[in-house]
Amino acid sequence: MPTDTSPKAVATLVPALIDTMLKAGELVMDVFKTDFEVFGKDDMSPVTEADRRGEEVITKALAAIAPDIPVVGEEAKSEGHCPDISGGIFWLVDPLDGTKEFIKKGSDFTVNIGLIKNGVPIAGFVLAPALNRLYWGIVGEGAWIADVDQLQISNKKAIATRTSDPEKLTIVASKSHRSPELEAWLAHFPSAEHVSIGSSLKLCLLATGEADLYPRLGPTCEWDTAAAHAVLLAAGGSVEVNGGAPLTYAKDLKTFLNPWFLCRSDVEFPIPEIGRPL
């Protein structure tokens, strides 16, 4: 790939990237339908054959699509392998976000490819293979959703965030295992409707205009968020750390951990900081 990573240049890669996503999703679903084995990483998080094989497919494809852009994959990083990303442009790959949901035979798991430039997500692809749904976005070009069937997409349509109404807010937040910090933050919006969904689909709900806010007051890694973050930005939303600065990437090349963050569909809608008293 040329070094040009302008929105127009990235847009030329979309067909190949969608093809890669669909092939990885098919592989993930092939494993999903079997009695697969679950392994444990050093950090005690679960990993399956789908995680590993999905990342292999994606990494090989990205090397052919854009040979000059390094790939940081969750599974490779967990095994101690990380390329030089000092050039500022790199892919972030999570072949299976929502592994616990996958293990439970749920449907809220995703395949994710994000493109980062100088710490900012500029393009992202999120596939929910069990839901037959693909989201993608290029910042500066737009964001889209499509149905998936037999390695093909259909019903493609543009998506965009919505203007938030303080009297009719929808917040993406788990109904269980809430921390005191999250409870305190949610108390600012006592009349809001709460919806619960797994994996990177949380950010996609904001990108499609189905929700307004998503507070993440818990640990995530950069590959968990990069792709859906780009989709949300491309659709008109924002992802901010406490204090209002944008969430950035390649912050800690050892852990790739994110701090707590807040997502909003309406960038003009005022939101309280974490820990701010009522």
Summary of the structure (lengths in Angstrom):
residues: 278
radius of gyration: 17.8
end to end distance: 50.7
largest distance: 52.5
contacts: 953
relative contact order: 0.14
helix: 28%
strand: 29%
